[in-house]
Amino acid sequence: MTDKKIRVLVAKPGLDGHDRGAKVVARALRDAGMEVIYTGLRQTPEMIAEAALHEDVDVVGLSILSGAHMALAPRILELLKSNGQENVKVFIGGIIPDEDMPRLKEMGITGIYGPGASTEDIIKDVREAVKT
Amino acid sequence: MPLAKSVLEGNRLSLSRLLTQVENDSPEGRAALVALFPHTGKAHLIGVTGAPGTGKSSLVNQLALFYRKQHASRKKVAIIAVDPSSPFTGGAVLGDRVRMRDLSGDEGVFIRSMASRGSVGGLAQTTASFTQVFDAAGYDIIIIETVGAGQSEVDIARLAHTTVVVEAPGLGDDIQAIKAGILEIADVLVINKSDRPGVENTERALRTALGLAHPTKRGFRHHGRPMFIDAPETDSKIWIPPINKTIATDGTGIAEVAESIAKHAAHIRQNGEWSLRDRARLGSELESVLQAELMSQFFKKVQKEKYDEVLEKVIRRDLSPHEAIKILLNGNSDQEL
């Protein structure tokens, strides 16, 4: 018998090619005992929603450094919802201006992490979000 | 059983959720497997195995693309991609989807990543159950990609109808090719990355190894003189694994691999091995279910304290494991040493 594992999709939507952050987070979540599905660079919102559906994940982590978060995040939330996965918690890491944060939270983004965020905080928040 | 019913109706969210239940061995998952079992037995299970970095995921990607685009009947394809779990934290990074992005947007393809969760044979404990779920859900072809396998991760041969072993140039000399294990289970051999140097050596080593197992008529020069050796009379029913060369990143050679797989499937259907493999697979599944059930019955009868107490004696070398089991199974305290 296995315990229920937390399954996380780490995805990189948009056109920038900086995936170091996504990989560091993927590795940290792995070391926290989670199963991380890593999809690689330049994913469309449709690809991300499809992967979330196939993998039955509890959490989607998006890494966005291109500035396109106000377009990408709502689209991904909408697709998750239309697939019946409105319970999936969505986190964003990357470069997010302070003034966008309240609007992203309002849309339903669970957590937002900028440069210098500690992986311990991310792990703690993911565990907390999945509990509820 | 609502979950099973909606999986049979083709609901992909239910399918995905059921896979999670099965993976966690939950009561709902077990009940659904029972309900789905009568609908299984139709799919062609194709195993893809090989050392890490030989290009298994890229090959699986191309094969699935081929089945979806070039195959006349547009078969539905499921992919189960297994990657290792950490032995220390139980966590995993499942990265096979990175190579399979060409398949996204096609509703006839379903890709599920699996962590091995402590299993050592190249698959996870519940991979066989996953194939049953996909089979019942109407997927015609189920491709199972194993953990990057070394030499003895050969569980896939017990699960799949056709096992594809992927090699790449530069991974070892001809001694590797005559060792027991992974090469023996190949029904189809693929030399991927065949644009790399050293591909002739890899091919020669594999041909030699296969030639030892399945001798054919050969000509060569011995001290400068041509010599021919006739193959011994063999049963023409024997399947000799074909060697296909591919470049999975651009799709070169994929049609040939698909053809070899189809030929192998036709061959084993015709000679009765298809049903023998089904029999072996279900036999070993029955055995592992039995083992799990006996274990759980045992732990219902024997208290944890008693078990720990006996284990303690084994650790102190007062008892050998064999003696300990006798005591535990008889359950008599008066037999205590």
Boltz contact constraints between the chains, C-beta under 6 A:
constraints:
  - contact:
      token1: [A, 1]
      token2: [B, 25]
      max_distance: 6.0
  - contact:
      token1: [A, 2]
      token2: [B, 24]
      max_distance: 6.0
  - contact:
      token1: [A, 2]
      token2: [B, 117]
      max_distance: 6.0
  - contact:
      token1: [A, 4]
      token2: [B, 24]
      max_distance: 6.0
  - contact:
      token1: [A, 26]
      token2: [B, 93]
      max_distance: 6.0
  - contact:
      token1: [A, 30]
      token2: [B, 91]
      max_distance: 6.0
  - contact:
      token1: [A, 30]
      token2: [B, 93]
      max_distance: 6.0
  - contact:
      token1: [A, 31]
      token2: [B, 89]
      max_distance: 6.0
  - contact:
      token1: [A, 31]
      token2: [B, 91]
      max_distance: 6.0
  - contact:
      token1: [A, 33]
      token2: [B, 89]
      max_distance: 6.0
  - contact:
      token1: [A, 33]
      token2: [B, 90]
      max_distance: 6.0
  - contact:
      token1: [A, 33]
      token2: [B, 91]
      max_distance: 6.0
  - contact:
      token1: [A, 34]
      token2: [B, 91]
      max_distance: 6.0
  - contact:
      token1: [A, 35]
      token2: [B, 92]
      max_distance: 6.0
  - contact:
      token1: [A, 35]
      token2: [B, 115]
      max_distance: 6.0
  - contact:
      token1: [A, 36]
      token2: [B, 93]
      max_distance: 6.0
  - contact:
      token1: [A, 37]
      token2: [B, 94]
      max_distance: 6.0
  - contact:
      token1: [A, 37]
      token2: [B, 113]
      max_distance: 6.0
  - contact:
      token1: [A, 38]
      token2: [B, 93]
      max_distance: 6.0
  - contact:
      token1: [A, 38]
      token2: [B, 95]
      max_distance: 6.0
  - contact:
      token1: [A, 39]
      token2: [B, 97]
      max_distance: 6.0
  - contact:
      token1: [A, 40]
      token2: [B, 98]
      max_distance: 6.0
  - contact:
      token1: [A, 47]
      token2: [B, 104]
      max_distance: 6.0
  - contact:
      token1: [A, 50]
      token2: [B, 104]
      max_distance: 6.0
  - contact:
      token1: [A, 53]
      token2: [B, 16]
      max_distance: 6.0
  - contact:
      token1: [A, 54]
      token2: [B, 110]
      max_distance: 6.0
  - contact:
      token1: [A, 54]
      token2: [B, 111]
      max_distance: 6.0
  - contact:
      token1: [A, 54]
      token2: [B, 112]
      max_distance: 6.0
  - contact:
      token1: [A, 56]
      token2: [B, 16]
      max_distance: 6.0
  - contact:
      token1: [A, 56]
      token2: [B, 17]
      max_distance: 6.0
  - contact:
      token1: [A, 56]
      token2: [B, 20]
      max_distance: 6.0
  - contact:
      token1: [A, 84]
      token2: [B, 13]
      max_distance: 6.0
